[in-house]
């Protein structure tokens, strides 16, 4: 990147990093229309690649932003020194979609704004995976009609609130060929505001709508959507700010959303018909809200299949296949493993450190593995959770563990999770641990929450505290994680009796971990002993093998009811 006084020129590598940053914000219109930020090109390279098609796509994008009054020009003399300094570059990305059309997307380069925006001022809540799975399981249990929807142009339908006294306006700097295009589209509005900086045309604008790339864009839309839902009697969940319910005709309607991707359910399909109309009335002014009905839904990178009565299938086979084909080692039909990890999974890495290229593959593949393990493949969660602790300095033995995982996925790429519920009035937790198994002698906690078939919530992670015994570790594990099943009777005594069962070796337990005792006394929680052979949480604590692996996997993946 070369840098002059006021104008910043981005090369294609930096543009790719910026595009990945923008994708990370959750601005997720991409996946449904065939675009992919990894295939995006900055305007100058995009125009060379796509020619007139690239210019037409850029003009179309700028035209809609102009007509929707997403920004207004401002003279440089009317900007404060701080507003001018904070003005972020407008970046235009071009990409070719699967149907061979070229799409343009102008974004606000929000990455530098992290310097002065706190997380509280910019982070938007999104539906938790646990919240989605629990509610989807209830949808299947009650045989609800399900609707998923994508709100088009969600951000630019959202006003940026005016600055409070003493606050700066949000400013953006449009440069070069993009200025020429705006002058071609609306010369009367923009011609008197163009200035030259280092020989290049520059146009400063004040942002009026939430533009893609702004850190605050998702949060602004969340606030708007929440107010709109509350205006039609939805009540938001106390534990998940992106799950809301209301009673319609004596039955519950549930809405959950991840930015502009919405999912609604009710036993009466007519309620979703009405919700479809409401969405289009509120948000269809810039394009029809696309609503999908039926038993199968592509939602947040997962296929949710309600075809089987009382069951929701979480299908991520497409994602797994992409992981396998994208892995640099070619995996054939004979490159398979029976389990995700060997007995050496928790041992410290050995051998030389990986080179930069291999380390990046290790990091990205582990991240993909973690993503899928928290959704459609909980059977690999113990392995990915351990590999995540090695991404900073992976060694050759860690790479071998990753290859073992990929061979297992290659062997099981058609596996899916089946979730079902027997009784929605209470839940069971199976909690276990492996004591002091990490190189720093911390324990590894494992827990699963089945509701009847499959595990709606799975936990496999390194404990934050060093503990002096497995008994103490299991008490800490219960706090990390209703009926709690454990196979450690000493831990059950500690949880049930509190300090009365705590000896000298247990005095170091922080009092907050005895909060479980309070819940037991109040009747909120019941702790029961579980035979080790039936302790499903054990699967999440270590790399189990053989018949035990096969038995536990059958239950965790929902092939058999628990």
Buried (B, 14 or more C-beta within 10 A) or exposed (E): EEEEEBBBBBEEEBBBEBBEBBBEBBBBBBBBBBBBBEBBBBBBBBBEBBEEBBBBBBBEBBBBBBEBEBBEBBEEEEBEEEBBEBBBBBBBBBBBBEEEBBBBBBBBBBBBBEEEBEEEEBBBBBBBBBBBBBBBBBBBBBEBBBBBBBBBBBBBBBEBEEEEEEEBBBBBBBBBBBBEBBBEBBEEEBEEBBBEBEEBBBBBBBBBBBBBBBBBBBBBBBBBBBEBBEEEEBEBBEEBBBBBBBEBEEEBBBBBBBBBBBBBBBBBEEBBBBBBEBBBEBBBEBBEBBBBBEEBBBBBBBBBBBEEEBBBBBBBBEBBBEBBEEBEEEBEEEBEBEBBBBEEBBBEBEEEEBEEEBBEBBBBBBEBBBBBBBBBBBBBBBBBBBBBBBBEEBBEBBBBBBBBBBBBBBBBBEBBBBBBBBEEEEBBBBBBBBBBBBEEEBBBBBBBBBBBBBBBBBBBBBBEBBBEBBBBBBBBBBBBBEEBBBBBEBBBBBBBEBEEBBEEEBEEBEEEBBBBBEBBEEEEBBBEEBEEEBBBBBBBBBBBEEEEBEBBBEBBBBBEEB
